[in-house]
Amino acid sequence: MKISEFLDPEHWLNPANGPLYVQLRKRIEAGIASGFLAPDMPLPPEREIAAISDLSRVTVRKAIAELVDRGLVLQRQGSGSFVASARPRVEQSLSRLTSFSEDMARRGYRSEMDWLERGLFLPTVEEVDTLGLAQGDQVARLARLRRADGRPMAIERASLPTAILPNPLVVTRSLYEVLGEAGLRPVRAVQKISAINLCAADAELLGVQPMAAGLRIERVSYLPDDRVVEFTKSIYRGDAYDFVAEMRIPEA
């Protein structure tokens, strides 16, 4: 199939399916995910995509801009737009309790985040039970989209007792760095990992197709005195992470 056939609007464009730029973006994302649009492959110029798809240049430019923001397309001055190079999967050890920022820095990636939620809230029943909250307590919540070199990698939703984090607004970088400065960095954690198919909302944030493979991780972290520091629910891209655990045969 030629790229002109792939972008032919007869195969994918439907006015009832939402904004035109979103449909174009998803069409190109699908081509990248399937391998039809290979890493480092040049995309046609915006004017050519507009002519093929019967869309305006403004619509095409907006779709390409979102693909660039998601790390799927690169724009090179004077050369045009290219499918981003394939990136290696991140191998994450299950024996180390580290922050996302520390993990990415250790691998030479630039860590970024978009805030989805940050503040004090009435706790859910699950948060009360897990964090050991008393009646009338509030809970500090931090929800972030985590990126590595611009590529969406994970959605993290952390809940903490206000005794640990009284003001969530002080967290502007790594949460563990802020907790460490207060002498409240966790020293151990219990994690549960589940394989999932991403819902439409999470897939949209992570820049993948709905029902794509993902990983859900629930983690409860503790201080040396066994007080709970945080309860975190995270969603990871299944195509970006491998979790590795070292195992030993128990001594007799």
Contacts in CASP RR format, 6 or more apart in sequence:
PFRMAT RR
TARGET T0000
AUTHOR 0000-0000-0000
METHOD contacts of the structure
MODEL  1
MKISEFLDPEHWLNPANGPLYVQLRKRIEAGIASGFLAPDMPLPPEREIA
AISDLSRVTVRKAIAELVDRGLVLQRQGSGSFVASARPRVEQSLSRLTSF
SEDMARRGYRSEMDWLERGLFLPTVEEVDTLGLAQGDQVARLARLRRADG
RPMAIERASLPTAILPNPLVVTRSLYEVLGEAGLRPVRAVQKISAINLCA
ADAELLGVQPMAAGLRIERVSYLPDDRVVEFTKSIYRGDAYDFVAEMRIP
EA
1 36 0 8 1.000
3 37 0 8 1.000
3 44 0 8 1.000
4 52 0 8 1.000
5 11 0 8 1.000
6 27 0 8 1.000
6 31 0 8 1.000
6 36 0 8 1.000
7 27 0 8 1.000
7 44 0 8 1.000
7 49 0 8 1.000
7 52 0 8 1.000
7 53 0 8 1.000
8 52 0 8 1.000
8 53 0 8 1.000
9 53 0 8 1.000
9 54 0 8 1.000
9 55 0 8 1.000
12 23 0 8 1.000
12 27 0 8 1.000
13 20 0 8 1.000
13 23 0 8 1.000
13 24 0 8 1.000
13 53 0 8 1.000
13 54 0 8 1.000
13 55 0 8 1.000
14 23 0 8 1.000
17 23 0 8 1.000
20 55 0 8 1.000
20 59 0 8 1.000
21 55 0 8 1.000
21 59 0 8 1.000
21 60 0 8 1.000
21 62 0 8 1.000
21 63 0 8 1.000
21 66 0 8 1.000
22 63 0 8 1.000
24 49 0 8 1.000
24 53 0 8 1.000
24 55 0 8 1.000
24 59 0 8 1.000
24 60 0 8 1.000
24 63 0 8 1.000
25 63 0 8 1.000
25 66 0 8 1.000
25 67 0 8 1.000
26 209 0 8 1.000
28 37 0 8 1.000
28 43 0 8 1.000
28 63 0 8 1.000
28 67 0 8 1.000
28 72 0 8 1.000
28 73 0 8 1.000
29 67 0 8 1.000
29 70 0 8 1.000
29 72 0 8 1.000
29 207 0 8 1.000
29 208 0 8 1.000
29 209 0 8 1.000
30 209 0 8 1.000
31 37 0 8 1.000
32 72 0 8 1.000
32 83 0 8 1.000
33 208 0 8 1.000
33 209 0 8 1.000
33 212 0 8 1.000
37 43 0 8 1.000
37 83 0 8 1.000
38 83 0 8 1.000
39 83 0 8 1.000
39 84 0 8 1.000
39 85 0 8 1.000
39 86 0 8 1.000
40 82 0 8 1.000
40 83 0 8 1.000
40 85 0 8 1.000
41 82 0 8 1.000
41 83 0 8 1.000
42 79 0 8 1.000
42 80 0 8 1.000
42 81 0 8 1.000
42 82 0 8 1.000
43 49 0 8 1.000
43 64 0 8 1.000
43 73 0 8 1.000
43 80 0 8 1.000
43 81 0 8 1.000
43 82 0 8 1.000
43 83 0 8 1.000
44 52 0 8 1.000
45 80 0 8 1.000
46 57 0 8 1.000
46 60 0 8 1.000
46 61 0 8 1.000
46 64 0 8 1.000
46 81 0 8 1.000
47 57 0 8 1.000
49 55 0 8 1.000
49 60 0 8 1.000
50 56 0 8 1.000
50 57 0 8 1.000
50 59 0 8 1.000
50 60 0 8 1.000
53 60 0 8 1.000
64 73 0 8 1.000
64 75 0 8 1.000
64 81 0 8 1.000
67 73 0 8 1.000
68 74 0 8 1.000
68 75 0 8 1.000
68 81 0 8 1.000
69 150 0 8 1.000
70 150 0 8 1.000
70 151 0 8 1.000
70 152 0 8 1.000
70 207 0 8 1.000
71 84 0 8 1.000
71 149 0 8 1.000
71 150 0 8 1.000
71 151 0 8 1.000
71 152 0 8 1.000
72 83 0 8 1.000
72 84 0 8 1.000
72 151 0 8 1.000
72 207 0 8 1.000
73 81 0 8 1.000
73 82 0 8 1.000
73 83 0 8 1.000
73 84 0 8 1.000
74 81 0 8 1.000
74 82 0 8 1.000
74 83 0 8 1.000
74 84 0 8 1.000
74 85 0 8 1.000
75 81 0 8 1.000
75 82 0 8 1.000
76 82 0 8 1.000
84 151 0 8 1.000
87 149 0 8 1.000
87 151 0 8 1.000
87 240 0 8 1.000
89 239 0 8 1.000
89 240 0 8 1.000
89 241 0 8 1.000
89 242 0 8 1.000
90 103 0 8 1.000
90 107 0 8 1.000
90 148 0 8 1.000
90 153 0 8 1.000
90 240 0 8 1.000
90 241 0 8 1.000
90 242 0 8 1.000
91 241 0 8 1.000
91 242 0 8 1.000
91 244 0 8 1.000
92 103 0 8 1.000
92 241 0 8 1.000
92 242 0 8 1.000
92 243 0 8 1.000
92 244 0 8 1.000
93 243 0 8 1.000
93 244 0 8 1.000
93 245 0 8 1.000
93 246 0 8 1.000
94 191 0 8 1.000
94 243 0 8 1.000
94 244 0 8 1.000
94 245 0 8 1.000
95 245 0 8 1.000
95 246 0 8 1.000
97 186 0 8 1.000
97 187 0 8 1.000
97 188 0 8 1.000
97 189 0 8 1.000
97 221 0 8 1.000
98 106 0 8 1.000
98 176 0 8 1.000
99 174 0 8 1.000
99 175 0 8 1.000
99 176 0 8 1.000
99 177 0 8 1.000
100 111 0 8 1.000
100 146 0 8 1.000
100 153 0 8 1.000
100 154 0 8 1.000
100 156 0 8 1.000
100 174 0 8 1.000
101 111 0 8 1.000
101 173 0 8 1.000
101 174 0 8 1.000
101 176 0 8 1.000
101 177 0 8 1.000
102 174 0 8 1.000
102 176 0 8 1.000
104 110 0 8 1.000
104 111 0 8 1.000
104 148 0 8 1.000
105 111 0 8 1.000
107 148 0 8 1.000
109 148 0 8 1.000
109 149 0 8 1.000
110 148 0 8 1.000
110 149 0 8 1.000
110 150 0 8 1.000
111 146 0 8 1.000
111 147 0 8 1.000
111 148 0 8 1.000
111 174 0 8 1.000
112 146 0 8 1.000
112 147 0 8 1.000
112 148 0 8 1.000
112 150 0 8 1.000
113 144 0 8 1.000
113 145 0 8 1.000
113 146 0 8 1.000
113 147 0 8 1.000
114 144 0 8 1.000
114 145 0 8 1.000
114 147 0 8 1.000
115 143 0 8 1.000
115 144 0 8 1.000
116 143 0 8 1.000
116 144 0 8 1.000
116 145 0 8 1.000
116 155 0 8 1.000
116 157 0 8 1.000
116 205 0 8 1.000
117 141 0 8 1.000
117 142 0 8 1.000
117 143 0 8 1.000
117 157 0 8 1.000
118 141 0 8 1.000
118 142 0 8 1.000
118 143 0 8 1.000
118 168 0 8 1.000
118 169 0 8 1.000
118 171 0 8 1.000
119 140 0 8 1.000
119 141 0 8 1.000
119 142 0 8 1.000
119 168 0 8 1.000
119 169 0 8 1.000
120 138 0 8 1.000
120 139 0 8 1.000
120 140 0 8 1.000
120 141 0 8 1.000
120 162 0 8 1.000
120 168 0 8 1.000
121 138 0 8 1.000
121 139 0 8 1.000
121 141 0 8 1.000
122 138 0 8 1.000
122 139 0 8 1.000
123 131 0 8 1.000
123 133 0 8 1.000
123 137 0 8 1.000
123 138 0 8 1.000
123 139 0 8 1.000
123 159 0 8 1.000
126 231 0 8 1.000
127 133 0 8 1.000
127 139 0 8 1.000
127 159 0 8 1.000
127 231 0 8 1.000
128 137 0 8 1.000
130 159 0 8 1.000
130 220 0 8 1.000
130 228 0 8 1.000
130 231 0 8 1.000
131 139 0 8 1.000
131 159 0 8 1.000
131 160 0 8 1.000
131 161 0 8 1.000
131 228 0 8 1.000
131 231 0 8 1.000
132 161 0 8 1.000
132 228 0 8 1.000
133 139 0 8 1.000
133 161 0 8 1.000
137 161 0 8 1.000
137 162 0 8 1.000
138 162 0 8 1.000
139 159 0 8 1.000
139 160 0 8 1.000
139 161 0 8 1.000
139 162 0 8 1.000
140 159 0 8 1.000
140 160 0 8 1.000
140 161 0 8 1.000
140 162 0 8 1.000
140 164 0 8 1.000
140 165 0 8 1.000
140 166 0 8 1.000
140 167 0 8 1.000
140 168 0 8 1.000
141 157 0 8 1.000
141 158 0 8 1.000
141 159 0 8 1.000
141 160 0 8 1.000
141 168 0 8 1.000
142 156 0 8 1.000
142 157 0 8 1.000
142 158 0 8 1.000
142 160 0 8 1.000
142 168 0 8 1.000
142 171 0 8 1.000
142 175 0 8 1.000
143 155 0 8 1.000
143 156 0 8 1.000
143 157 0 8 1.000
143 158 0 8 1.000
144 155 0 8 1.000
144 156 0 8 1.000
145 152 0 8 1.000
145 154 0 8 1.000
145 155 0 8 1.000
145 205 0 8 1.000
145 206 0 8 1.000
146 152 0 8 1.000
146 153 0 8 1.000
146 154 0 8 1.000
146 155 0 8 1.000
146 156 0 8 1.000
147 153 0 8 1.000
151 240 0 8 1.000
152 205 0 8 1.000
152 206 0 8 1.000
152 207 0 8 1.000
152 237 0 8 1.000
153 206 0 8 1.000
153 236 0 8 1.000
153 237 0 8 1.000
153 240 0 8 1.000
153 241 0 8 1.000
154 206 0 8 1.000
154 234 0 8 1.000
154 235 0 8 1.000
154 236 0 8 1.000
154 237 0 8 1.000
154 241 0 8 1.000
155 202 0 8 1.000
155 205 0 8 1.000
155 206 0 8 1.000
155 234 0 8 1.000
155 235 0 8 1.000
156 232 0 8 1.000
156 233 0 8 1.000
156 234 0 8 1.000
157 232 0 8 1.000
157 233 0 8 1.000
157 234 0 8 1.000
158 175 0 8 1.000
158 230 0 8 1.000
158 231 0 8 1.000
158 232 0 8 1.000
159 230 0 8 1.000
159 231 0 8 1.000
159 232 0 8 1.000
160 168 0 8 1.000
160 229 0 8 1.000
160 230 0 8 1.000
160 231 0 8 1.000
161 228 0 8 1.000
164 179 0 8 1.000
164 184 0 8 1.000
164 229 0 8 1.000
164 230 0 8 1.000
165 171 0 8 1.000
165 178 0 8 1.000
165 179 0 8 1.000
170 178 0 8 1.000
171 178 0 8 1.000
175 230 0 8 1.000
176 185 0 8 1.000
176 186 0 8 1.000
179 185 0 8 1.000
179 186 0 8 1.000
179 229 0 8 1.000
184 223 0 8 1.000
184 229 0 8 1.000
185 229 0 8 1.000
186 221 0 8 1.000
186 222 0 8 1.000
186 223 0 8 1.000
186 229 0 8 1.000
186 230 0 8 1.000
187 222 0 8 1.000
187 223 0 8 1.000
187 224 0 8 1.000
188 221 0 8 1.000
188 222 0 8 1.000
189 219 0 8 1.000
189 220 0 8 1.000
189 221 0 8 1.000
189 222 0 8 1.000
190 219 0 8 1.000
190 220 0 8 1.000
191 217 0 8 1.000
191 218 0 8 1.000
191 219 0 8 1.000
192 217 0 8 1.000
192 218 0 8 1.000
192 219 0 8 1.000
193 215 0 8 1.000
193 216 0 8 1.000
193 217 0 8 1.000
193 243 0 8 1.000
194 215 0 8 1.000
194 216 0 8 1.000
194 217 0 8 1.000
195 213 0 8 1.000
195 214 0 8 1.000
195 215 0 8 1.000
195 216 0 8 1.000
196 213 0 8 1.000
196 214 0 8 1.000
196 215 0 8 1.000
196 216 0 8 1.000
196 235 0 8 1.000
197 211 0 8 1.000
197 212 0 8 1.000
197 213 0 8 1.000
197 214 0 8 1.000
198 206 0 8 1.000
198 208 0 8 1.000
198 210 0 8 1.000
198 211 0 8 1.000
198 212 0 8 1.000
198 213 0 8 1.000
198 214 0 8 1.000
198 235 0 8 1.000
199 210 0 8 1.000
200 210 0 8 1.000
202 235 0 8 1.000
203 209 0 8 1.000
203 210 0 8 1.000
203 211 0 8 1.000
203 212 0 8 1.000
204 210 0 8 1.000
206 212 0 8 1.000
206 235 0 8 1.000
206 237 0 8 1.000
208 237 0 8 1.000
208 239 0 8 1.000
212 237 0 8 1.000
212 238 0 8 1.000
212 239 0 8 1.000
213 238 0 8 1.000
213 239 0 8 1.000
214 235 0 8 1.000
214 236 0 8 1.000
214 237 0 8 1.000
214 238 0 8 1.000
215 235 0 8 1.000
215 236 0 8 1.000
215 237 0 8 1.000
215 238 0 8 1.000
215 241 0 8 1.000
215 243 0 8 1.000
216 233 0 8 1.000
216 234 0 8 1.000
216 235 0 8 1.000
216 236 0 8 1.000
217 232 0 8 1.000
217 233 0 8 1.000
217 234 0 8 1.000
217 236 0 8 1.000
218 231 0 8 1.000
218 232 0 8 1.000
218 233 0 8 1.000
218 234 0 8 1.000
219 230 0 8 1.000
219 231 0 8 1.000
219 232 0 8 1.000
219 234 0 8 1.000
220 228 0 8 1.000
220 230 0 8 1.000
220 231 0 8 1.000
220 232 0 8 1.000
221 228 0 8 1.000
221 229 0 8 1.000
221 230 0 8 1.000
221 231 0 8 1.000
221 232 0 8 1.000
222 228 0 8 1.000
222 229 0 8 1.000
223 229 0 8 1.000
END
